[in-house]
Structure formats: structure tokens, C-alpha cells
Amino acid sequence: MNFDDTPQEAEFRLTARQWIAANAPKEFEQELSKSSLGRIRLAKHDMVDVGKAWQKKKFEGNWACLHWPKEYGGRGATPIEKVIWQQEEGVYGKLTQPFQIGEGMCGPTVMAFGSEDAKRRYLPKLASGEEIWCQLFSEPSAGSDVAGLRTRAEKKGDNWIVNGQKIWTSGAHYSDYGLLIARTDPNVPKHKGLTMFFLDMKSPGVEVRPIRQANGMQEFNEVYFTDVVIPDSQRLGAVGEGWSVSLTTLMNERMSIGSRLATGVPEMFEFCSNLMLEDGLAIDDPAVRSKLANWAAKSNGLKFTSYRTISALSKGERPGPENSIGKLVSGMMLQDIATYAMDLQGATGVLTGTDEETVQGQFQQMLLSSPSMRIAGGTDEILRNIIAERVLGLPGDIRVDKDVPYNKIPTKGR
């Protein structure tokens, strides 16, 4: 494969670079450059407000959601052009964090299963940053077993009445709409009685409770539903086919997380190049160099695996189970690198600050946030099963509840 730009791609890259140079909010460049490891925050500005302004400017310049069709707010760009844009956008891409779930997961699901009216109403406003979406999948009793969820949706006339709870919902506290999967038939096996909807997060009966994280942030939430009314027109896919619909969301989620997750490799190289140990610079220590070489190899592997996905997308194929590889490897690397950086720092690892301790503080935030990356979008164990069964073709795990009606599965507190 030739990774050099074609003449057309080079022209696109130059156009993107010139537009970013003329329009990017350069006043935030320094802060964004320092917030790459586990905690993206602006000292004197609200991240969502700044992100909305940048998203709106991109939309007006025809640079938002590039790969989406033009009629839905995109540019109709190729997958390669999307990658080029992300490369050129650089640190300013962090301002799109509030929109990543909507653009990378919810939008493609609405595009695949929504009515034409729904696509034209909701997708352009998502692309412009006017409306933010979240993903309401995980539950306290289900976790990565999405099909084990308990939230119920019952049909009454032309509406559905929803009761239940979701957890770990990123951005729910500032989202306008959410993609919701609920159980509509408990009398069939758990994968067959699910239905997908989208709802207004300001609907009566929706309660959002932020969760305080170990790193001081509040990005995740609990969401409670009490007799929430959802019109049947906001159903995505057929009744009882929510699991099939959710696979589109989940595959896009793992591709999005794996491709965007910062592993900390460049920061670790710079850190080791300047850290003095008892015997000299850390990067001159054979044991440190061995670790760095291993991470560099994995980082390149992630890059070329993402290129494979891009090639598949360029042929019109949907994201497949192989995208679990990128998310699995990058999540583990993030935690391993943070842990090793803290080990190298020793007692100085307790320091935080904004000047000489900035790097140490970055790795602290990276360590505190890294466990969530091994859970979000599917735990390591779930991803290994997917890779083993659907990529390598190995025998599947024994699942004793696979063909049992959901209401017959033994459990507490149902």
C-alpha cells in the first residue's frame, strides 16, 4: 500500500491546512496541547461552549462530519479525506470531544435505520453542533452484556413508555438527544426482545445524575427513566430487532474509540528523553528503551490496523469486528504507559502543577482515567471474545442463557 498522498489528496490536505490556519481558535492551542493525557479541560472557558463554536465554524465551512452525505450536513468526502482532515486538525480536534459520540456512533445508526424525515431533521443539527447526542446502553446489572439490560419499553398507542436506568453515559448532562436501547419483549431470548429508540433528553421523567471520577472530572452519568414517553416515530429498526441495530452502533463505537484514543507514546518518549535517573537519562537505560521500543511497535501496529479499516470503508464496507483490536490494544497501552511513567517518577509522582510538574500531572491524569478506557465500548474480556470468535474463527464460549427466554433467566432483583 502506498501511504503517500495522491495529487488530489495533496490538494485536499493543502486546502484543509489553509482553512484551519485561518479559522482555528489559536488562543486555546497551548492548553489543548497540554491536555492530551486523560483530562481535556480549559481553565477559563467551558469545553462544550468552545467546542460548539468550533463545530459551528467547521459546519459553515463545510468541514464538519466530512464523510456524511451532503444532504445530511456532511461533505460527502472519502474516508481518506476524513483521515487527512483529522491529521491537519491536530490538537483542535480535541474540541470535538462533546460531538464524538454523536458523529461516530449515534449519527451512523440514525443514518442506517432512521426515516428520511428523521435523517434530515436531526443529522444536520448534529453535524453543526447545535444538538449533542449521547448513547444510553450500559446498565448496572448488564455492563458489557448489552443484551442483559432491564430497562423496559411498553407500547401504548402510538407511544412507548420507558422505565429503567442507564449508567456510564458520557455527556448525558449536556446532551440534547440520546440513543436508547430497551427491552420490549421479556418472553423471548435476551438478544431478540430489544428495540432501539432515540429520545429528547429533556423529556419529562428523564433524570441525569453526574458521577464524580477519580481524576476530578464529571464526564459520566447515571440516567433514570420514569414513565418517559417516546413516540413510535423515534424507533430505529423493527420492534425486537434492537440487537441488530446496536451492532452498527457498537462497531462504530469501537472503531471511533480505537482510532481517537491517545496512547501517550509520543509524550512518553519526550518524558524519558528529559527525565534524569540515578545513572543518567531514562532514555539511555536499556530497560526503558526496551519498553519504549515495544510501545512504538504496538503504536505502529495500531496505525496500520486503522489503515486497513480505512481501506475497507473506502470500498463501501461497514466497520467489522476487527475494529475491536484497536480499542483493546490502545486501552491497555494507555494504562501501561501511565503506570510505567509513575514508576519512573518515584516519589516525585505525587507532585502536580502547571509549570515544571506539568508532565508528571499529565501522567497522573492519564493513570486515573485509563481504567475507564478498558471498560468503555466493551471490556477487554468482551473484546477478546469478539476477536477470537469473529475474527480468528475460534469456537465460541458456552452461553447457557443464549436460547432461554429473558424472564426465565435466574437472577436477583429482576
Secondary structure, DSSP 8 states (H G I E B T S, - for coil): ---S--HHHHHHHHHHHHHHHHHS-GGGHHHHHH--SS----SSS-HHHHHHHHHHHHHHTT-SSTTS-GGGTS----HHHHHHHHHHHGGGGGGGGGGHHIIIIIHHHHHHHS-HHHHHHHHHHHHTTSS-EEEE---TTTTT-GGG---EEEEETTEEEEEEEE-S-TTGGG-SEEEEEEES-TTSBTTTSEEEEEEETTSTTEEEEEE--TTS---EEEEEEEEEEEEGGGEESSTTBHHHHHHHHHHHHHHHHHHH----HHHHHHHHHH-EETTEEGGGSHHHHHHHHHHHHHHHHHHHHHHHHHHHHHTT----GGGHHHHHHHHHHHHHHHHHHHHHHGGGGG---SSTTHHHHHHHHHHHHHHHHTTTTS-HHHHHHHIIIIIS-------TTTTSBGGGS--S--
